[in-house]
Amino acid sequence: MNLNNQLNYDYRSIVHLDMKPENILLKSKKSYSIKIADFGLAKLLKSDEESRIMVGTAEFVSPEIINYDPVSTASDMWSVG
């Protein structure tokens, strides 16, 4: 399962907010399966309200975080390209 599929499938209403290479782990040396680590900044999104956040690692934050616009699960994808 690739990163995009895992983010969209497992974490539909959670934004990680600190997605960076150090937080993307391989399950084993012989596998391409991944695990996502460090949910310390993660936030549960509610469908009936917008969330604006000013957290994350400076080198990896998305434009909506910098501009203080509402975040979504797409905000995490900015960090991993």
N, C-alpha and C positions, 0 to 999 in steps of 0.2 A: 504494500500500500504506500503510495507516495505522500509527501507532506500535504499537498493541496487536498487530496482525498481525506486524509486523517483530520485535518482542520475542519473541513466542511461536514464530515460525517459525525465525528465524536463530539465536537464542541460547537454545535450549531448556535447556541445562545451565550457562549462564553468568549470573551476577548482575552487573549493572553497578555498583551501589552508589553511584553519584554521578549519577543521572539528574536533570537539571534543564534548564531552557530553554536554557541556554548550550551544552549538549551534544547538542541535537537540531537538526540542520542540514537545510535544504532542498537537494536536489541541484542545482537551478537556480532562477532567478527565475520561470520559467514552469512549474514542476513542483510537484506536491504530494508527490512522492517524497522520502523522508527518508534521512539517514544519521545514525548515532549515533556520537558522538565521545568521546574521553577515556576509555579503558578502564584508566586507571592504578590504580583501586581494584577492578577487576573480579576475580571469583573463579570458578573452575570448581567447580561443585557435583558431588559424588559421590553416587550414589544410595544407597550403603550407609552414609553417615555424615551427621550433622547439622553444619551450619556456623553458628557464632555469631560475629558480627563487630561491632566498635565503630568504624566508619569512615563517612565521608560528610559532606556539607554539612549543617550543623545544621538549616537551614530546610526541607530536603527528605528527611530520613531517615524511614523507616517506623517504626511503633510497635515492631515486633519487634526492630529494631536498638537502639532506646532501652531496651527491656526486656531486652536480651541473650537473646532467644529465637531459635530457629533461623530462618534466612533462606531464602527461596525466590525464584523468579523473580517471584512476586507482590509481593515487597518493592520491586522497581523500579516497579511500577505505582502504588504509593502516591504516589510522588514526582510523577507526571504527572497524577494524578487519575483 
